[in-house]
Amino acid sequence: MKLLKILILAISAIACLEAAAQDNSTATMRKGSRKNDQRENNSEITTRMQQRMTTPQASDADLSWMRVIYRQLDLSKPANAPLYFPEPPLNGEENLFRTILRLVADGKLTVYQYLDGREIFTDKYALTPKDVLDRFHIEYTPAKGSTDKRQRFTIEEADVPADEVLSYYIIERYEFDNRTNRLRTVIEAVCPVLHRSDEWGMEPMKYPMFWVKFDDLRPYMSTQNIFISDENNLPSCTYDDFFLLGLYDGDIIKTRNLKNQSMVQMYPDSESLQHARDSIQASLDNFERKLWVPSLEELQAKRENADKKAAEEALSTQDDSTQVAAPAVSKRSTTKRGTSKAKRTATVKAKKTKTAKPKSAPAAATRSVRNRKR
C-alpha cells in the first residue's frame, strides 16, 4: 500500500510539471504572436485603419456652400518648420518629404501628376514610382521583390533631395454641412515643391512634384510623432494633428474660379494681391459667425460698445472745436485792444499839440503890442 501511494504521488507530480511546462510554452507563443502582430501593424497599414482615417465626403445635397482654397506653405516660416526638420534623420525621426518619398519608392502610396491649374485624381494621371524618380533625377536601385506591377526601389539617404523641398502646396475645402450646421475645413491633397537652381546658379525655380491625397497619407502621418515648439522638446504631436489642427501658416495662392487663374494673375500689383488675400481670409473666418442670430447678451454688449464709441467721438469733436475757437477769440480781442490803444494815444498827442500852440502865440503877440504902445 505504501508503495502504491508513493507511485500515485509521483505520477501526479509529473503530470503537474508537464502541465506547467505546457502553459509556459503557450504563453511564450502568445507573446511571440503578439510581437509579430505589432510588427506587422507598424509596418503595414490595415484596411480598418485606412477606413478610419478616410474623411467622409458629404454629398452636394448636404452642402449649402463650399469654397476651394490653394495655399503655399513656406518652410522658412517658424510655424511650418516642423515639416522640414529634422534634416537629415535623427533618432529614427524624419521629415515629411522623406516619409512621402519612402512610401512612394516602396509602392505603398499612389501619387498623381501635377497639372497646371487642374487636379484630376484618377488612374489615368497616376504616376509609377519609377516615373517620379526618373522625372526628378533621383538615384535609386531596385529593391528585393520588385516587379513590373508593383515597383519597389531603395533610395540612399544622401540621394533624397529633402533639403531642396522648401515648400508645399495644399488644397483646402471649406464646406458648410446642412446636417451638422457646421463649417469644416478638409485638406484634399498635398504637393511637395522642389526649389532647384540651374547650372548658372540663378534664382531657384519651383518644380511641383506630384499630388498626394491627404486621406491616403494620413495613416502613415498619424504614427510619426513630432515636436512643434522649441520650448517643449517632447514629441507630443503627429503630422496628422499638425494639419488637422491648422497649425501651419500658408499664403493663399489661388481660389477655384471660372477663369482658372491664380492670385498673381488676377492681382498683379503686390498691394492689391495682399489686400485680396486678407479679404478672402477674413471672409472665411467670419463666414460661420455671420450665419447665426446674435443672442440678447451679444446685442446688449454691441449697443453698449456703440454708445461708448459715440460718446468718445462726441467728446473728441468738442475738444477739437474748443481748441480751434480759442485762438480766434484771442486774436480778435488782441486786435481790438491794439486799435483802441493806438487811437487813444493819437488823440492825447493831438490835444497836447493843440493846447500848446495857443499859449505860446498869444503871449508873444501881447508883449509886442504893449511895447509898441509904450
C-alpha positions as CSV (number, residue, x, y, z in Angstrom):
1,M,0.0,0.0,0.0
2,K,2.8,2.4,0.8
3,L,4.5,1.7,-2.5
4,L,1.2,2.3,-4.3
5,K,0.7,5.6,-2.6
6,I,4.2,6.7,-3.4
7,L,3.7,5.7,-7.0
8,I,0.4,7.7,-7.3
9,L,2.1,10.8,-5.8
10,A,5.0,10.6,-8.2
11,I,2.7,10.3,-11.2
12,S,0.6,13.3,-10.1
13,A,3.8,15.4,-9.6
14,I,5.0,14.5,-13.1
15,A,1.6,15.5,-14.5
16,C,1.7,18.9,-12.7
17,L,5.2,19.6,-14.1
18,E,4.1,18.7,-17.6
19,A,1.0,21.0,-17.4
20,A,3.1,23.9,-16.1
21,A,5.6,23.4,-18.9
22,Q,2.8,23.4,-21.4
23,D,1.3,26.6,-20.0
24,N,4.7,28.3,-20.2
25,S,5.2,27.3,-23.8
26,T,1.7,28.5,-24.7
27,A,2.2,31.9,-23.0
28,T,5.5,32.3,-24.8
29,M,3.9,31.5,-28.2
30,R,1.2,34.1,-27.4
31,K,3.7,36.7,-26.6
32,G,5.6,35.9,-29.7
33,S,2.5,36.1,-31.8
34,R,1.6,39.5,-30.2
35,K,5.0,40.9,-31.0
36,N,4.7,39.7,-34.6
37,D,1.3,41.3,-34.8
38,Q,2.6,44.5,-33.5
39,R,5.5,44.5,-36.0
40,E,3.1,43.8,-38.8
41,N,0.8,46.6,-37.7
42,N,3.7,49.0,-37.6
43,S,5.0,48.1,-41.0
44,E,1.6,47.7,-42.8
45,I,-1.5,49.9,-42.7
46,T,-4.5,47.8,-42.2
47,T,-7.7,48.3,-44.1
48,R,-9.6,49.2,-41.0
49,M,-7.1,51.9,-40.1
50,Q,-7.3,53.2,-43.7
51,Q,-11.1,53.4,-43.5
52,R,-11.0,55.1,-40.1
53,M,-8.6,57.8,-41.4
54,T,-10.6,58.5,-44.5
55,T,-12.6,61.7,-44.2
56,P,-16.3,61.0,-45.1
57,Q,-17.3,63.2,-48.0
58,A,-20.6,64.9,-47.8
59,S,-22.8,64.9,-50.9
60,D,-23.8,68.0,-52.8
61,A,-27.3,67.7,-51.4
62,D,-26.0,68.1,-47.9
63,L,-23.8,71.1,-48.6
64,S,-25.1,74.6,-49.0
65,W,-21.8,76.4,-49.5
66,M,-18.2,75.3,-50.5
67,R,-15.0,77.1,-51.4
68,V,-11.7,75.6,-52.6
69,I,-8.5,77.4,-51.5
70,Y,-4.9,76.7,-52.6
71,R,-2.2,77.6,-50.1
72,Q,1.6,77.6,-50.2
73,L,3.4,76.5,-47.0
74,D,6.8,78.2,-46.9
75,L,9.0,76.1,-44.8
76,S,11.2,79.0,-43.9
77,K,8.4,80.3,-41.7
78,P,8.7,79.3,-38.0
79,A,5.2,77.8,-37.9
80,N,6.0,75.4,-40.8
81,A,9.4,74.4,-39.5
82,P,8.2,71.0,-38.1
83,L,7.6,69.9,-41.7
84,Y,11.2,70.4,-42.6
85,F,13.2,69.3,-39.6
86,P,14.9,67.0,-38.7
87,E,17.1,67.0,-41.8
88,P,18.9,64.6,-42.0
89,P,17.1,61.9,-40.0
90,L,17.7,61.9,-36.3
91,N,17.0,59.1,-33.8
92,G,14.5,57.4,-36.1
93,E,12.7,60.6,-36.9
94,E,12.4,62.0,-40.4
95,N,10.8,65.0,-42.0
96,L,7.6,64.9,-44.1
97,F,9.2,64.7,-47.5
98,R,11.4,61.7,-46.6
99,T,8.3,59.9,-45.3
100,I,6.4,60.6,-48.5
101,L,9.3,59.6,-50.8
102,R,10.0,56.4,-48.9
103,L,6.3,55.4,-49.2
104,V,6.3,56.2,-52.9
105,A,9.5,54.2,-53.6
106,D,8.1,51.3,-51.6
107,G,4.9,51.2,-53.7
108,K,2.7,51.9,-50.7
109,L,1.5,55.4,-51.8
110,T,-0.2,56.4,-55.0
111,V,0.7,59.8,-56.4
112,Y,-0.9,61.8,-59.2
113,Q,0.5,64.1,-61.9
114,Y,0.7,67.8,-61.2
115,L,-1.4,69.5,-63.9
116,D,-1.1,73.3,-64.1
117,G,-4.3,74.5,-62.6
118,R,-6.2,71.2,-62.9
119,E,-6.1,68.4,-60.4
120,I,-7.5,65.1,-61.6
121,F,-7.0,62.2,-59.2
122,T,-7.8,59.2,-61.5
123,D,-5.8,56.2,-62.6
124,K,-5.2,57.9,-65.9
125,Y,-3.0,60.5,-64.2
126,A,-1.4,58.2,-61.6
127,L,2.4,58.0,-61.6
128,T,4.5,55.0,-61.0
129,P,7.4,55.2,-58.6
130,K,9.9,54.9,-61.5
131,D,8.2,57.8,-63.3
132,V,8.6,60.0,-60.2
133,L,12.2,59.1,-59.6
134,D,13.3,59.5,-63.2
135,R,11.4,62.7,-63.7
136,F,13.3,64.5,-60.9
137,H,16.6,62.7,-61.3
138,I,16.7,60.8,-58.0
139,E,19.1,57.9,-57.8
140,Y,17.7,54.5,-56.9
141,T,18.2,50.8,-57.0
142,P,15.6,48.1,-57.5
143,A,14.5,46.6,-54.1
144,K,14.1,42.9,-53.4
145,G,10.7,41.6,-54.6
146,S,10.2,44.4,-57.1
147,T,8.0,43.5,-60.1
148,D,6.6,45.4,-63.1
149,K,3.2,45.6,-61.5
150,R,4.5,46.5,-58.0
151,Q,7.6,48.5,-58.3
152,R,9.8,48.9,-55.3
153,F,13.0,50.9,-55.1
154,T,15.7,51.6,-52.5
155,I,17.0,55.2,-52.1
156,E,20.0,56.1,-50.1
157,E,19.6,58.9,-47.6
158,A,22.2,61.1,-49.3
159,D,20.2,60.9,-52.6
160,V,16.9,62.1,-51.1
161,P,16.5,65.8,-52.1
162,A,14.9,66.7,-48.8
163,D,17.0,69.9,-48.5
164,E,15.5,71.1,-51.8
165,V,11.9,70.7,-50.9
166,L,11.3,74.1,-49.3
167,S,7.6,74.5,-49.7
168,Y,4.3,72.6,-50.1
169,Y,1.1,73.2,-51.9
170,I,-2.1,72.1,-50.2
171,I,-5.8,72.1,-51.3
172,E,-8.3,73.1,-48.7
173,R,-12.0,72.7,-49.0
174,Y,-14.3,74.8,-46.8
175,E,-17.7,73.2,-46.5
176,F,-20.8,74.2,-44.7
177,D,-22.8,71.0,-43.9
178,N,-26.5,71.3,-43.5
179,R,-26.7,68.1,-41.5
180,T,-24.4,69.3,-38.7
181,N,-24.9,73.1,-39.3
182,R,-21.1,73.5,-39.1
183,L,-18.3,74.8,-41.3
184,R,-15.5,72.4,-41.6
185,T,-12.1,72.5,-43.3
186,V,-11.0,69.5,-45.3
187,I,-7.5,69.1,-46.7
188,E,-7.8,67.4,-50.0
189,A,-4.2,66.9,-51.3
190,V,-0.6,67.8,-50.6
191,C,2.1,68.6,-53.2
192,P,5.9,68.9,-52.4
193,V,7.7,71.6,-54.3
194,L,11.3,71.4,-55.3
195,H,13.4,74.6,-55.3
196,R,16.3,73.9,-57.7
197,S,18.9,76.3,-59.2
198,D,20.2,75.9,-62.7
199,E,23.8,75.3,-63.7
200,W,24.5,79.1,-63.8
201,G,23.4,79.5,-60.1
202,M,20.5,81.7,-60.8
203,E,17.5,82.1,-58.6
204,P,15.9,78.7,-57.7
205,M,13.0,77.6,-59.8
206,K,9.9,75.9,-58.3
207,Y,9.1,72.4,-59.5
208,P,5.9,71.0,-58.1
209,M,6.5,67.2,-58.0
210,F,3.1,65.4,-57.6
211,W,-0.1,65.4,-55.7
212,V,-0.8,63.0,-52.8
213,K,-4.3,62.5,-51.5
214,F,-4.4,63.6,-47.9
215,D,-6.5,60.7,-46.8
216,D,-4.0,58.2,-48.3
217,L,-1.2,59.8,-46.4
218,R,-3.0,60.2,-43.0
219,P,-2.5,56.6,-41.7
220,Y,1.3,57.0,-42.0
221,M,1.4,60.5,-40.7
222,S,-0.6,59.5,-37.6
223,T,2.1,57.1,-36.5
224,Q,5.0,59.6,-36.5
225,N,5.4,61.9,-33.6
226,I,7.0,65.4,-33.9
227,F,7.6,68.3,-31.6
228,I,6.3,71.7,-32.7
229,S,7.9,74.1,-30.2
230,D,11.5,74.9,-29.1
231,E,10.3,75.3,-25.6
232,N,8.9,71.7,-25.4
233,N,11.2,69.0,-26.8
234,L,8.7,66.2,-26.2
235,P,7.2,65.0,-29.4
236,S,3.6,65.2,-28.4
237,C,2.1,65.9,-31.8
238,T,1.9,64.0,-35.1
239,Y,1.9,65.2,-38.7
240,D,-1.8,64.3,-38.9
241,D,-2.5,66.5,-35.9
242,F,-0.4,69.3,-37.3
243,F,-2.6,69.6,-40.4
244,L,-6.0,68.8,-38.8
245,L,-5.5,71.5,-36.1
246,G,-4.4,74.1,-38.7
247,L,-1.0,74.7,-37.0
248,Y,0.6,75.7,-40.4
249,D,0.9,79.2,-41.8
250,G,0.0,79.3,-45.5
251,D,-0.4,82.1,-48.0
252,I,-3.4,81.9,-50.4
253,I,-2.1,81.4,-54.0
254,K,-5.3,80.5,-55.7
255,T,-9.1,80.1,-55.3
256,R,-11.1,77.9,-57.6
257,N,-12.6,80.3,-60.2
258,L,-14.1,80.2,-63.7
259,K,-11.1,81.5,-65.5
260,N,-8.7,79.1,-63.6
261,Q,-6.4,82.0,-62.7
262,S,-4.0,82.2,-59.8
263,M,-4.0,85.2,-57.4
264,V,-0.9,86.6,-59.1
265,Q,-2.6,86.6,-62.4
266,M,-5.7,88.2,-61.1
267,Y,-3.9,90.8,-58.9
268,P,-0.5,91.7,-60.5
269,D,0.1,94.5,-58.0
270,S,1.6,93.4,-54.7
271,E,-0.6,95.7,-52.6
272,S,-3.8,94.6,-54.3
273,L,-2.7,91.0,-54.0
274,Q,-2.2,91.2,-50.3
275,H,-5.4,93.1,-49.9
276,A,-7.3,90.3,-51.8
277,R,-5.6,87.6,-49.6
278,D,-6.6,89.4,-46.4
279,S,-10.2,89.9,-47.7
280,I,-10.6,86.2,-48.6
281,Q,-9.1,85.1,-45.2
282,A,-11.4,87.4,-43.3
283,S,-14.5,86.2,-45.2
284,L,-13.5,82.6,-44.4
285,D,-13.0,83.4,-40.7
286,N,-16.3,85.3,-40.4
287,F,-18.5,83.1,-42.5
288,E,-19.8,80.8,-39.8
289,R,-20.2,83.6,-37.3
290,K,-22.4,85.6,-39.7
291,L,-24.8,82.7,-40.1
292,W,-26.3,82.9,-36.6
293,V,-28.6,85.4,-35.0
294,P,-26.8,87.0,-32.1
295,S,-28.0,86.5,-28.5
296,L,-29.5,89.1,-26.3
297,E,-26.3,89.4,-24.3
298,E,-24.3,90.0,-27.6
299,L,-26.8,92.6,-28.8
300,Q,-26.6,94.4,-25.4
301,A,-22.8,94.4,-25.5
302,K,-22.8,95.6,-29.1
303,R,-25.1,98.5,-28.2
304,E,-23.0,99.5,-25.2
305,N,-19.9,99.5,-27.3
306,A,-21.6,101.6,-30.0
307,D,-22.8,104.1,-27.3
308,K,-19.4,104.3,-25.8
309,K,-17.8,104.8,-29.1
310,A,-20.3,107.6,-30.0
311,A,-19.6,109.4,-26.7
312,E,-15.9,109.2,-27.2
313,E,-16.3,110.7,-30.7
314,A,-18.5,113.5,-29.4
315,L,-16.1,114.3,-26.7
316,S,-13.1,114.4,-29.1
317,T,-15.1,116.6,-31.5
318,Q,-15.9,119.1,-28.7
319,D,-12.3,119.2,-27.6
320,D,-11.2,119.9,-31.2
321,S,-13.7,122.7,-31.6
322,T,-12.6,124.4,-28.4
323,Q,-9.0,124.3,-29.4
324,V,-9.8,125.8,-32.8
325,A,-12.1,128.6,-31.4
326,A,-9.8,129.8,-28.6
327,P,-7.0,131.3,-30.8
328,A,-9.7,133.1,-33.0
329,V,-11.2,134.9,-30.0
330,S,-7.9,135.9,-28.5
331,K,-6.8,137.2,-31.9
332,R,-9.9,139.4,-32.3
333,S,-9.7,140.8,-28.8
334,T,-6.0,141.5,-29.2
335,T,-6.7,143.3,-32.5
336,K,-9.4,145.4,-30.9
337,R,-7.4,146.3,-27.9
338,G,-4.4,147.2,-30.1
339,T,-6.5,149.5,-32.3
340,S,-8.3,151.3,-29.4
341,K,-5.0,151.9,-27.6
342,A,-3.5,153.3,-30.7
343,K,-6.5,155.6,-31.2
344,R,-6.2,156.9,-27.6
345,T,-2.5,157.6,-27.9
346,A,-3.1,159.6,-31.1
347,T,-5.9,161.6,-29.5
348,V,-3.8,162.6,-26.5
349,K,-0.9,163.7,-28.7
350,A,-3.3,165.8,-30.8
351,K,-4.7,167.6,-27.8
352,K,-1.3,168.3,-26.4
353,T,-0.2,169.9,-29.7
354,K,-3.5,172.0,-30.0
355,T,-3.2,173.4,-26.4
356,A,0.5,174.2,-26.7
357,K,0.2,176.4,-29.7
358,P,-2.4,178.9,-28.5
359,K,-0.4,179.6,-25.2
360,S,2.9,180.4,-26.9
361,A,1.5,182.5,-29.8
362,P,-0.8,184.9,-27.8
363,A,1.8,185.7,-25.2
364,A,4.3,186.8,-27.7
365,A,1.8,188.9,-29.6
366,T,0.6,190.7,-26.4
367,R,4.0,191.6,-25.3
368,S,4.8,193.1,-28.7
369,V,1.6,195.2,-28.8
370,R,2.2,196.7,-25.2
371,N,5.7,197.6,-26.1
372,R,4.6,199.4,-29.2
373,K,2.1,201.5,-27.1
374,R,4.6,202.4,-24.6
